Every structure is written in C-alpha cells, then in structure tokens.
Amino acid sequence: MSGSFKIKGGKRLQGEITPQGAKNEALQILCAVLLTEDEVRIKNIPDIHDVNRLIEILGDFGVKVTKNAHGDYTFKSDSVNFDYVKSPEFKKDGSRLRGSIMLLGPMLARFGEAYMPTPGGDKIGRRRLDTHFQGFVELGAEFHYDENEYLYSLKATELRGKFILLEEASVTGTANIVMAAVLAKGKTRIYNAACEPYLQQLCKMLNRMGANISGIGSNLLTIEGVESLHGTEHTMLPDMVEIGSWIGLAAMTKSEITIKNVHWNELGVIPNTFRKLGIQLERRGDDIFIPAQENYKIQKFIDGSILTVSDAPWPGFTPDLLSIILVVATQAKGTVLIHQKMFESRLFFVDKLIDMGAQIILCDPHRATVVGLNHEYPLRGTTMISPDIRAGNALLIAALSAEGNSTIHNIEQIDRGYENIDGRLRALGAEIERV
C-alpha cells in the first residue's frame, strides 16, 4: 500500500461525501468478538490497513471470519487456537498494530491467560499501557513482562469484580478492563472511565450480548459480571475524525461540500469548534452542509483575548482533530493558539506547513500559535513525508488548498486510517493520484 500522492492544489471541490466507519471503534468492537462462541455480525467496518490487519490476526487465532459484503463481516470464535498467541507469528503481527492491545481483556476473560508483544503504531509520543495492566491486576490477574522477548503476559484462575479508579481516562484502557470485567465474578465499578462515543458503542454492544453494564456515557461504569455472552449484530458509527477532516477541507479549498449521515448527536463539540474558526456549517437532517466561503474569521473569547483550542478527554475536543484545526487556521483571519495536551510529538509536522508559507510559531512540543493568512497568501506546494495518520491527513488538506504541485511520501500512514481517500477526493473534483 505504500507509495506517494501527487496533488495539484488550489482547486475548488464540490459534492457529497460519506464518512467511513470509525477506526477507533472498530479496533475495540473487533476484539470483543472473542468474548463469545456465538456469531457476531458487524457492519460499517472501514476498509483500512489497521482494521484489516486486526481481522487477519483474528483469523490466525482460529476465529471464523465471513465477509458478507463491503464492510460487513460475521465472526465466530467457537474454536480458538490459543497456541497462536504464544507463536513467533503473533509476536510479529501483534507488535505491528497498536490496537491489538485490546485483545488482552477478552483473552483474559475467556481463557484465563493472555499474551501480547509490545505494540507498535504511531510515533506520536509515549502511550503508556500502565492503565490497562493495573486494571487487570485489580481484577485478580498476575502480570509479567519478559524483557528479552518484549512480551507481556497475564494469568488469572478467576477474575473478581472490584472498584477500580483509573489514573487516566484512557479509552483503550477502559475498553480493555470493561471487556475483562463483563465475565468476572461479582460487581466491577470503573471510575474516571473514558466516555468517548466509541466506548459507549462497545458497552451497548456488550449489553446486547448479555452483559450488564450501567452508567454508559458517564465516567463511572458499573459492571455486574455474567456467566457467558451470546452473539449480536452491531453497526459502527461514522468516523468523527474523518468528518472533522472534511469540514476542514471544505473551508481550506473554499468548497461547497455535504457530509452525509454524520450521526450529529455523537459529534460533541466538534461542529462548534470549527465554527469558532469562523467556518459556516449547518445541520440538514443528519447531514452537515458547508457552503463555499471566501473567508472565515477566528472568533475571540468574550473578553477579547486570543482563542485557544486544546484537546481534552471526551466530551472535550478530540486530539485526533487538532492537526486539522491547525491547518485550517493557517488560512483563517486572525490568530489562534493550538494546545496539544495529550501527545508530545504531534505538532512536529508544523515544519512542513511553515515550508509551505504558513505563519506558525511552535512555542514548545505542545503549543503552536497560528497567524492566519486569510487566503491572501495561499500555501505553496512542496514535497513532504507523512509522520502519522492524522498529521498525514492534515498535510493532505494543506496540499489540496496550496498553489502548485505537492508530493506526499510515506502515505501508508494515511492508508492506515482512511479508506480509499484518493478515490473519494477525486469524486469531489480533486486532482490527486497515487504513484
């Protein structure tokens, strides 16, 4: 899948675009199929590298995978080959995919043991796994790390419910502990739980499978352990990061775009955060309509001070969209401070934008001040390398709005998170080709 994108920028786009299923939800939901022997059918699965790799890992595990249609799969985990987890193949497969960490909870709950190589994924700073393992230990598992093999292992004769206070509201950590707790004996309460829509989706699906989880959507989850779970059907939400990306793309390229079936009520503060940058968008049924705009002006705070956009755990603004906000701000009228609190290396891609003519001051690894050019000085096309999924997409938007030709290398980073992105952009009129 690797290669490069060649882009001729500065074109206005027009049309409708439908967002893919949510990547972050898929990685959780797919791991949950291990919790039952029955069939689990999942729809709206995005056809992207990270998700496909996880489906392959499940297949190697002995899960029967049936493809019903595009993005629609049935999984049946009735004869799992647990030896695979201890094999060199799994060490290789699991280490290349960060999302595979969420196999631990279901493995532990159903088989009483779990193994996982040190996971890979994005280079966006440290992503600690302490939360996951502390939760499992609280439930009664023994934890071991083999430094020579870079292998985590967990064993438990019996998991017992407990009150667990998470030291950080980790989405994957919460998901992992929830999946382990649904089959534990007694009551588990998880406080400071993450409450992202992805996690709400997982909890709702587990409840349909026979779990007993209450407090969904809050930071206190109560889970009454059950003996076993049964099959279900689940449809995934559209990817809110992608929806935010299309809003940013429309503003940067002065385009009229309609984003279809966005599940507006699950978007939280995303629409309003883009509105603060002066971008007009309106709700039409369950679609977002963005009219073509010549200019957009960044709002100030009520007391006249400079706008700050920062990320926070849900229902705050998702860190995955800060790189998009930063790119969009480069052509707004006004100044904004972008404060990336959760990851320390996510802002390093601003060098590429400065090369393109953007006015950005990188204050430190977490903060960047953007002085908008108000479309008076368009960005210039250049050659760049995509550092991670989200920055890759942000650079893609910058290239589509820039004058002249751009080349983006290392696009497998973009393919990891976005399905057929070049094909869908061409449908809107973009000049982009994969080479």
C-alpha positions, 0 to 999 in steps of 0.5 A, a space after each residue: 500500500 505504500 507509495 506517494 500522492 501527487 496533488 495539484 492544489 488550489 482547486 475548488 471541490 464540490 459534492 457529497 461525501 460519506 464518512 467511513 466507519 470509525 477506526 477507533 471503534 472498530 479496533 475495540 468492537 473487533 476484539 470483543 468478538 472473542 468474548 463469545 462462541 456465538 456469531 457476531 455480525 458487524 457492519 460499517 467496518 472501514 476498509 483500512 490497513 489497521 482494521 484489516 490487519 486486526 481481522 487477519 490476526 483474528 483469523 490466525 487465532 482460529 476465529 471464523 471470519 465471513 465477509 458478507 459484503 463491503 464492510 460487513 463481516 460475521 465472526 465466530 470464535 467457537 474454536 480458538 487456537 490459543 497456541 497462536 498467541 504464544 507463536 513467533 507469528 503473533 509476536 510479529 503481527 501483534 507488535 505491528 498494530 497498536 490496537 491489538 492491545 485490546 485483545 488482552 481483556 477478552 483473552 483474559 476473560 475467556 481463557 484465563 491467560 493472555 499474551 501480547 508483544 509490545 505494540 507498535 503504531 504511531 510515533 506520536 509520543 509515549 502511550 503508556 499501557 500502565 492503565 490497562 495492566 493495573 486494571 487487570 491486576 485489580 481484577 485478580 490477574 498476575 502480570 509479567 513482562 519478559 524483557 528479552 522477548 518484549 512480551 507481556 503476559 497475564 494469568 488469572 484462575 478467576 477474575 473478581 469484580 472490584 472498584 477500580 479508579 483509573 489514573 487516566 481516562 484512557 479509552 483503550 484502557 477502559 475498553 480493555 478492563 470493561 471487556 475483562 470485567 463483563 465475565 468476572 465474578 461479582 460487581 466491577 465499578 470503573 471510575 474516571 472511565 473514558 466516555 468517548 462515543 466509541 466506548 459507549 458503542 462497545 458497552 451497548 454492544 456488550 449489553 446486547 450480548 448479555 452483559 450488564 453494564 450501567 452508567 454508559 456515557 458517564 465516567 463511572 461504569 458499573 459492571 455486574 459480571 455474567 456467566 457467558 455472552 451470546 452473539 449480536 449484530 452491531 453497526 459502527 458509527 461514522 468516523 468523527 475524525 474523518 468528518 472533522 477532516 472534511 469540514 476542514 477541507 471544505 473551508 481550506 479549498 473554499 468548497 461547497 461540500 455535504 457530509 452525509 449521515 454524520 450521526 450529529 448527536 455523537 459529534 460533541 463539540 466538534 461542529 462548534 469548534 470549527 465554527 469558532 474558526 469562523 467556518 459556516 456549517 449547518 445541520 440538514 437532517 443528519 447531514 452537515 452542509 458547508 457552503 463555499 466561503 471566501 473567508 472565515 474569521 477566528 472568533 475571540 473569547 468574550 473578553 477579547 483575548 486570543 482563542 485557544 483550542 486544546 484537546 481534552 478527554 471526551 466530551 472535550 475536543 478530540 486530539 485526533 482533530 487538532 492537526 486539522 484545526 491547525 491547518 485550517 487556521 493557517 488560512 483563517 483571519 486572525 490568530 489562534 493558539 493550538 494546545 496539544 495536551 495529550 501527545 508530545 510529538 504531534 505538532 512536529 509536522 508544523 515544519 512542513 506547513 511553515 515550508 509551505 508559507 504558513 505563519 506558525 510559531 511552535 512555542 514548545 512540543 505542545 503549543 503552536 500559535 497560528 497567524 492566519 493568512 486569510 487566503 491572501 497568501 495561499 500555501 505553496 506546494 512542496 514535497 513532504 513525508 507523512 509522520 502519522 495518520 492524522 498529521 498525514 491527513 492534515 498535510 493532505 488538506 494543506 496540499 489540496 488548498 496550496 498553489 502548485 504541485 505537492 508530493 506526499 511520501 510515506 502515505 501508508 500512514 494515511 492508508 492506515 486510517 482512511 479508506 480509499 481517500 484518493 478515490 473519494 477526493 477525486 469524486 469531489 473534483 480533486 486532482 490527486 493520484 497515487 504513484 
